[in-house]
Amino acid sequence: MGRRLAGTTGALPHDSSSAVSAAIRSGDFVFISGLLPRDEEGNLVTGDITHQTHAVMKRLQATLEQAGCSMEDVVKCTVWLTHVEDFADFNRVYATYFDEPRPARSTVRADLMVPAARIEIEAVCHKIRTRIYPHTYG
């Protein structure tokens, strides 16, 4: 089946490097790496969980688009929150980005590698590639 890059690494702060790809396709699945609340220049979006959740979801949409996918292709998300009390506000924002049926999801409280970030989200997508088969006439 193999794997191939499905999108770019995106913007990172000038003094940061990343040893991960933003998205990898393997067969009909696309795996989106954990996304932090960053703007287009790679700067951390500060503010409450609603601001940070919107920032992550917009990055997710952009990464999906680069990988040839959409929010409708997301089948599973994993979410890390640094504060349990952020769950209700996060969930309200998150729900606005998906139609029913929403993807399966796991949400856990954890410390993140970037201390000011309150949220990180990764996603798994299922996107069937269009195959064109040559017609055989005989």
C-alpha positions in Angstrom: 0.0 0.0 0.0 2.8 2.4 0.8 2.6 6.0 2.0 3.0 9.3 0.4 2.9 13.0 1.4 -0.6 14.4 1.1 -0.2 18.1 1.7 2.6 20.4 3.1 4.0 20.7 6.5 2.4 24.2 6.9 3.8 27.2 8.6 6.1 26.8 11.6 7.6 29.6 13.7 11.0 30.7 12.4 12.9 29.0 15.1 11.0 25.7 15.0 11.4 22.6 12.9 9.2 19.6 12.7 10.1 16.0 12.0 6.5 15.1 10.9 4.4 15.5 7.7 1.1 17.4 8.0 -0.7 14.6 6.2 0.1 11.2 4.8 -2.0 9.1 2.5 -1.9 5.3 2.7 -4.3 3.6 0.4 -7.7 5.2 0.8 -6.8 6.7 4.2 -5.3 10.1 5.0 -3.7 10.7 8.4 -3.5 14.3 9.6 -0.8 15.0 12.2 -1.7 16.8 15.5 -2.5 20.4 14.8 -2.0 23.2 17.3 -3.7 26.6 17.3 -1.4 28.5 14.9 -2.1 31.2 12.4 -0.9 31.2 8.7 2.5 32.5 9.8 2.9 29.7 12.3 2.4 31.9 15.4 0.5 30.4 18.3 -3.1 31.8 18.5 -3.6 32.9 22.1 -6.9 33.4 23.9 -9.5 31.2 25.4 -10.4 27.7 24.2 -13.0 29.0 21.7 -10.4 31.1 19.9 -7.9 28.2 19.9 -10.4 25.6 18.8 -11.5 27.8 15.8 -7.8 28.2 14.9 -7.2 24.5 15.0 -10.3 23.6 13.0 -9.4 26.2 10.3 -5.9 24.6 10.1 -7.6 21.2 9.9 -9.8 22.4 7.0 -6.8 23.8 5.1 -4.7 20.7 5.7 -7.6 18.5 4.5 -8.0 20.6 1.4 -4.3 20.3 0.6 -4.6 16.5 0.9 -7.6 16.4 -1.4 -10.1 15.8 1.4 -12.9 17.6 3.2 -14.5 17.6 6.6 -16.9 15.0 5.3 -14.0 12.6 4.8 -13.0 12.7 8.5 -13.8 9.4 10.3 -11.9 9.8 13.6 -10.5 12.7 15.6 -8.3 12.6 18.7 -8.4 15.7 20.8 -6.1 16.7 23.6 -7.2 19.5 26.0 -5.0 20.9 28.7 -7.9 22.0 30.9 -10.9 19.8 31.7 -13.1 22.9 32.3 -12.6 23.8 28.5 -14.5 20.7 27.3 -18.0 22.3 27.0 -16.8 25.4 25.1 -14.5 23.3 22.9 -17.3 20.9 22.1 -19.7 23.7 21.1 -17.2 25.1 18.6 -16.0 21.6 17.3 -19.7 20.6 16.6 -20.2 23.5 14.2 -17.5 22.2 11.9 -19.1 18.8 11.2 -22.4 17.6 9.8 -24.2 14.5 11.1 -23.0 11.9 11.5 -20.0 13.4 13.2 -16.7 11.5 13.2 -15.8 9.2 16.0 -13.7 11.0 18.6 -11.5 10.6 21.7 -10.9 13.6 23.9 -8.4 13.5 26.8 -6.8 15.9 29.1 -3.0 16.1 28.7 -0.1 18.5 28.9 1.0 19.6 25.4 4.5 20.2 24.0 3.7 23.9 23.5 2.8 25.2 27.0 0.5 28.1 25.9 -1.6 25.8 23.6 -4.8 24.6 25.2 -5.7 22.1 22.4 -4.3 19.8 19.8 -6.3 17.8 17.2 -5.4 15.0 14.9 -7.7 13.3 12.3 -8.0 10.2 10.2 -9.8 10.5 6.9 -11.2 7.9 4.5 -11.1 9.2 0.9 -11.6 6.7 -1.9 -9.4 7.7 -4.8 -11.1 7.9 -8.2 -9.7 5.2 -10.4 -10.0 5.3 -14.2 -9.9 2.0 -15.8 -9.1 1.7 -19.6 -11.9 0.1 -21.6 -10.9 -3.1 -23.3 -12.6 -3.6 -26.7 -12.2 -6.8 -28.5 
